[in-house]
């Protein structure tokens, strides 16, 4: 198996783990803990499921690290297609990392507040409200980050489309996926009442990363013929 195919399948495997990590952090844990507009119920859920909440925090840190590894491997694989687009792709991921760490810090702070490790002079209801505030800030951080979740996919889509070792339809799908994230982010911030509708409409587009991951994991990347081989065939 050639080096490019090995790299592609490694990226596919890491991408699979990253997607599972994302589903755990963005969907599973919030569904078990967060109760919208109810600070008391949310606080009780966090304290009753403290280990799950701590796992959620650690998962966030590991997910960020894994994402950096994935994008660097993609850079290595796609740099020959266009170094400029590959660098832009990496930059649009790395610029998100500080915000991701701050959001994890907010989650840790929420837990510390609820356990009475900080703000000890405040009563229970006030601490619950403060904890909910940090969790809500975290939610809005995710809405803002959705913009960059879309933007980094645009140079990736261009690189996949231009490459001769990955299918073009995946590149087109990734482009639509990126645009969908951008639209969803602006909708969430400007017209939040339409977020669910926009998400439902754009959901098929957001399956592009799953398709990309499966292609890399199962098919790898088709090796490009060497110059000598190309000349001989010609």
N, C-alpha and C positions, 0 to 999 in steps of 0.2 A: 504494500500500500504506500503510495507516494506521500510526501510531506504535506502537501496541500490538503489531500483527502483526510489525513490524520488530524490536521488542524481543524478542518471543517467539522468533523465528527466530534472532536473535543468541544468545540464551541456549541454544537448542538446539544451535547450532554449537559454542559454547564447551563445553557439556556433553559433546558428542561427543569433543572433544579431551581434556577432563578424564577421561573414562572410559578412553580409550586410554592416557593417561598413568598412570592407576591400574592398569590391567592390566600395563603395562610395569614399574611399580614394585613391585606386590604379588605378581605371578605370574612374569613372564618372567625378570627379573634374579635373584630368589631361586632359581628352578629351575636357573639356570646356575651359581650361586656357592655357595649355602648347602648344606652337608651336615650334616644333623642329628646332633648328638652326636659330631661329628668336627671338632675344632678345627684339626687339621693339614690335612685336605683342604680345609676352608673357607678357611683362610689361603692355601694354595697357589692356590686358584681366584681369590681376590681379587687376589693379586699377578700372576697370569698374565693376568687380565682387568681390569687396573687402570683402563683407560679406560672400560670398561663400568661398573665400580663408581662411578667419578667421574660418569659420565652419570646413573647411578641417583640419586646425591646431588643433582645439579643438577635432575633431573626432579622430585624431591621438593619442592624450593624453588619451582619453577615451578608445580607442581600446587597447592601451598598458595595461591600468589598468584592463580591462575586461579579457585580455589574461592571466594575472597573476592569477586572480580569477579562471578562467577555469582550468588552469594547477594545481592549488592547490586542487581544487575539484577532478580532475582526480587522483591526488596523493592519496587523501583520499580514493577514490574508488578502486584504483588498487594496493595500497601498500601491501595488503595481498598476491597478486600474486608474487611479487618480490620487496622488499623494495629497493634493490640496483638499479634495472632498473627504479623504480619510482623516486628515488632521481636523477638519471642521467637525466631523462626526465625534471624534474623541473629545474635542473642546466642549461640545454641547452636552456631553455626559459629565465631564469633570466639573463643569460650572455648577452642577446640581448637588455635588457631594456635600459642601458645607451646609446647605439648607437641610439636607437629609439628616446630618448629624445633629443639627439644632433641633429638628423635630423629634428625634429620639431623646434628646435632653429634656424636651418638654414632657415627654411621656414619663421619664424618670422623676421629674419634678412633681408631676401629678401624684405619683405613687408616694413620694416622700411627704407631700402635703397631707394625703389621706391617712398615712400612718402616724402623723403627728411629729415627724422628725424635723419639720420646719413650720413656721407660723404657729407656734405653740400657744401664743396669746389669743389667737382667734378661736371662736367657738366652732363646733362641728359643722353647722350649716354653712358658715363662712368658708371653712376649709373645703367643703364639698363644692361650693360655688367656684372657688379659685381653681380647684382641680379640673372642674368641667371647663373653665375658661381656657386652660392650657390645652386640653384635648380639642376644644373647638378651634383654637389657633392652629393646631396640628392639622385639622380637617381643611382649613382654608389654605394651609401650606401645600397640601396635596392638590387642591384645585389649581393653585398657581403652577405647581410643578408639572401638571398635565400639559401645559404649554410646551415645556422642554421635552417631555416624553414624546411629543409629536415632532418637535424640531429636529431631534437627533436622528429620527427615522428618515428624514428627507435626504440628507447626504448618503445614508445607508442605502436607501432605495435607488438613488442614482448610481451608486457603485455596483449594486447587484444587477441593475438593468444593463449597465455598460460592460460588465464582466462577460467573459465567454465561457465561464465555468459554473454559472448559476442561472436558473431559468428566468427569463425576462418577466413572465407573468407575476413572479414573486416580487420583483422590483416594483412593478406597477401597483400591486396590492399594498406593499409597504408604504408607497407614496400616499395612497388613499388613506391608509391607517394613520400616517403622520398628520395629514390634513384634518382627519376626524378628531384627533386628540386636541389639536389647536382650536378647532371650532367648539369642542366640548368645554375646553378651559374658559374661553371667552364667554360662552353661554352661561356657565356656572357662576362667573363673576359678575356679569352684566344682567342676565335674565335668568336667575336661578329657578324660576318657576317652570322653565322649559327644559331644564337639565335632563330629567328622566326621559322626556320625549326624544331629545337629541341623542341620548345614550342608546335608546332602543333602536333608532334609525341607523346609528353608526356602528352598532355592535358587530355586524358581519365584517365591516372593514377592519375591526380590531382583532380579528382572528388571523390577520396577516403574520403577526409574529409567531403564532403557533405553527402556521404552515411553514414559515421560514425555519423554525427550530426543527420541525420534523424532517424537512428536506435535508438539512445539514446532518442531522443525526442518522438518518436512514441512507440517504443517497451520497452524502458528502459533497465534494466539489469535483467536477469533471476536470481532469488535468489538461492543461493546455499543451499542444504539441510543441516540441522544441523547434528552433529555427531550421536545424538540419533536416528534421523529419518533414517539416512543412515544405521545404525546397524539394526534397526527394519525391513527395507526393505530387507536388506541382509539376 
